[in-house]
Amino acid sequence: YLAAHAAGHAFSRASWLLDVALLLRRSDAPPIASVLSRARALGASRAVRLALAELSDLDPSLAAGVRAPRLPRAILALERAGRLPAIARNLALRAALADDPSRAAFHVVRKVLRDGPLAVSALLRRVRP
């Protein structure tokens, strides 16, 4: 849960990644393969893989060999480069982290219904190429 939550918030709090790292370093921590298998069963494998890849960038011994999903990683890179407003990142990242395409569509539709199509359209126009 912690890894998926941190990924959904674009790792805006370093303490979330630190907490995941501390859990993985515990002597009774499950193997990474078990963590990924459980995440897949819960529909959170993309979010957990992204969190593990972010950790691996900091300390390769924690999650060696875990490949991040490309689209969420690209969204984070755009935001970190200042080319994607945080609110657009939130919408794009939540949709890209969903294992199930219907969940991804749900996040987009919910945003449109909550904020209105004009607000979402204005948001997408603010994204710089």
C-alpha positions as CSV (number, residue, x, y, z in Angstrom):
1,Y,0.0,0.0,0.0
2,L,2.7,2.5,0.9
3,A,4.6,2.1,-2.4
4,A,1.4,2.5,-4.4
5,H,0.3,5.5,-2.3
6,A,3.7,7.2,-2.8
7,A,3.7,6.6,-6.5
8,G,0.2,8.0,-6.8
9,H,1.5,11.2,-5.2
10,A,4.6,11.3,-7.5
11,F,6.8,10.7,-4.4
12,S,6.2,14.2,-3.2
13,R,7.3,13.1,0.3
14,A,10.7,11.5,0.4
15,S,9.7,9.9,3.7
16,W,7.3,7.6,1.9
17,L,10.2,6.1,-0.2
18,L,12.3,5.9,2.9
19,D,9.6,4.0,4.7
20,V,9.4,1.5,1.7
21,A,13.2,1.1,1.8
22,L,13.1,0.5,5.6
23,L,10.4,-2.2,5.1
24,L,12.4,-3.9,2.4
25,R,15.5,-4.0,4.6
26,R,13.8,-5.7,7.5
27,S,15.0,-9.3,8.1
28,D,11.4,-10.6,7.8
29,A,10.7,-8.7,4.5
30,P,9.2,-10.8,1.7
31,P,11.3,-11.3,-1.4
32,I,10.7,-8.6,-4.2
33,A,9.1,-11.3,-6.4
34,S,6.5,-11.9,-3.7
35,V,5.9,-8.2,-3.3
36,L,5.4,-7.8,-7.1
37,S,3.1,-10.9,-7.2
38,R,0.9,-9.5,-4.4
39,A,0.8,-6.1,-6.1
40,R,-0.3,-7.7,-9.3
41,A,-3.1,-9.6,-7.5
42,L,-4.3,-6.3,-6.1
43,G,-4.1,-4.4,-9.4
44,A,-1.2,-2.2,-8.2
45,S,1.8,-3.7,-10.0
46,R,2.5,-0.6,-12.1
47,A,2.5,1.7,-9.0
48,V,4.7,-0.7,-7.0
49,R,7.1,-1.3,-9.8
50,L,7.5,2.5,-10.2
51,A,8.2,2.9,-6.5
52,L,10.7,0.1,-6.5
53,A,12.4,1.5,-9.6
54,E,12.7,4.9,-7.9
55,L,14.2,3.2,-4.9
56,S,16.6,1.2,-7.1
57,D,17.8,4.5,-8.5
58,L,18.8,5.5,-5.0
59,D,20.1,2.1,-3.8
60,P,20.3,-0.6,-6.5
61,S,20.6,-3.3,-3.8
62,L,17.0,-2.7,-2.7
63,A,15.1,-3.7,-5.9
64,A,17.7,-4.7,-8.5
65,G,16.2,-5.7,-11.8
66,V,12.8,-4.1,-11.3
67,R,11.8,-2.2,-14.4
68,A,9.7,0.8,-14.1
69,P,6.6,1.2,-16.3
70,R,7.6,3.6,-19.0
71,L,4.7,6.0,-19.1
72,P,4.6,6.8,-15.4
73,R,8.4,7.3,-15.5
74,A,8.0,9.7,-18.4
75,I,5.3,11.6,-16.7
76,L,7.5,12.1,-13.6
77,A,10.5,13.2,-15.8
78,L,8.3,15.8,-17.5
79,E,7.1,17.1,-14.2
80,R,10.6,17.2,-12.7
81,A,11.8,19.1,-15.7
82,G,9.1,21.7,-15.2
83,R,7.3,20.8,-18.4
84,L,4.1,19.5,-16.7
85,P,2.0,21.3,-14.1
86,A,1.5,19.4,-10.9
87,I,-2.3,19.1,-11.5
88,A,-1.8,17.6,-15.0
89,R,0.8,15.3,-13.5
90,N,-1.7,14.0,-11.0
91,L,-4.3,13.2,-13.6
92,A,-1.9,11.6,-16.0
93,L,0.0,9.7,-13.3
94,R,-3.1,8.3,-11.7
95,A,-4.4,7.1,-15.1
96,A,-1.0,5.7,-16.1
97,L,-0.5,3.8,-12.8
98,A,-3.8,1.8,-13.2
99,D,-3.2,-1.8,-14.1
100,D,-6.6,-2.0,-15.6
101,P,-7.5,0.3,-18.5
102,S,-11.0,0.8,-17.2
103,R,-9.5,2.2,-13.9
104,A,-7.4,4.6,-16.0
105,A,-10.5,5.8,-17.8
106,F,-12.3,6.1,-14.5
107,H,-9.7,8.6,-13.2
108,V,-10.0,10.7,-16.3
109,V,-13.8,10.7,-16.4
110,R,-14.0,11.4,-12.7
111,K,-11.8,14.5,-13.2
112,V,-14.0,15.7,-16.1
113,L,-17.2,15.2,-14.1
114,R,-15.8,16.8,-10.9
115,D,-14.1,19.8,-12.5
116,G,-16.0,20.1,-15.8
117,P,-14.7,19.5,-19.4
118,L,-13.6,23.2,-19.8
119,A,-11.4,23.0,-16.7
120,V,-9.8,19.7,-18.0
121,S,-9.4,21.2,-21.4
122,A,-7.7,24.3,-20.0
123,L,-5.5,22.0,-17.9
124,L,-4.4,20.0,-20.9
125,R,-3.6,23.2,-22.9
126,R,-1.2,24.3,-20.1
127,V,0.9,21.2,-20.7
128,R,4.0,22.4,-22.5
129,P,5.4,20.1,-25.2
